[in-house]
Amino acid sequence: MKERKAFLLRLSPELWSDLEAWAQEDLRSVNAQIEYLLRQAVLRRKGRSTGSPPPPGTDPAARNRGG
């Protein structure tokens, strides 16, 4: 599996607080919540289903092609 990309993200304290509360509701870490939200946004942008996100390290396009 490919290594995950680490990068610095600056957020306002208010946004962090909102994300932290939302993540707790969904039983996720803030990092996992941000990744989930970004994945959903990318899938919507690509015009794909926004159901459950694929597991990390999988290629949803390959799954759609049957591979």
Buried (B, 14 or more C-beta within 10 A) or exposed (E): EEEEEEEEEEEEEEEEEEBEEBBEEEEBEBEEBBBBBEBBEEBEEEEEEEEEBBEEEEEBEEEEEEE
